[in-house]
Amino acid sequence: MDGLETAYRIREFDWNFQLAYVTSYESYMKEAFKSAPIAFIMKPIKVKEFEDTFLYMLQKLTKHNANYCFRYMKTEYRIPMCDILYFESNLREVRIVWKNGILKEYNKLDVIEKKLEGEKEYFLRIHKSYLVNYHYIAGIGYDRVIMNTGLELPLSRKYQKQVDEMLRGQMEKIK
């Protein structure tokens, strides 16, 4: 079994697993992107690049423990941000789609986006009604984002440039 197949099998069970590729072949990067790696390290390995990647992954693991806290119907909720797939807004009610189901919050998506500003590595605005967790994106088309669940969400023209810049920024971090 090669590295790509191993990664795909890991993703069948765990989308939070921190995955980095060490490779000599840049041509595999596009296919490897489907497994949502956190980094690519090109061979021959440079010590500085390896250290930077390792520290970046450590930082991600630390952030992994962050929680999203909110109140709905007189109940306080606290859910791990890494478990949130996306937020979907419909007027003043926001659906929070996460690993264990769907919760709701009375709020505006703009307010939630501001609240999550320090978590930019996790959440990305793709539409006026959607804020998605970057780690659950399996693919991006011209007008849609494909989640790892197979669900397709709309990508509006207004946010296409931002999404593209975010992806380029992530790729730059892992080079």
Secondary structure as UniProt FT lines:
FT   HELIX           3..13
FT   STRAND          20..23
FT   HELIX           26..28
FT   HELIX           29..32
FT   HELIX           33..35
FT   STRAND          39..42
FT   HELIX           47..63
FT   TURN            64..65
FT   STRAND          67..72
FT   TURN            73..74
FT   STRAND          75..80
FT   HELIX           81..83
FT   STRAND          84..90
FT   TURN            91..92
FT   STRAND          93..98
FT   TURN            99..100
FT   STRAND          101..106
FT   HELIX           109..115
FT   HELIX           117..119
FT   TURN            120..122
FT   STRAND          123..127
FT   TURN            128..129
FT   STRAND          130..133
FT   HELIX           134..136
FT   STRAND          137..140
FT   STRAND          144..147
FT   TURN            148..149
FT   STRAND          152..154
FT   HELIX           157..173
//
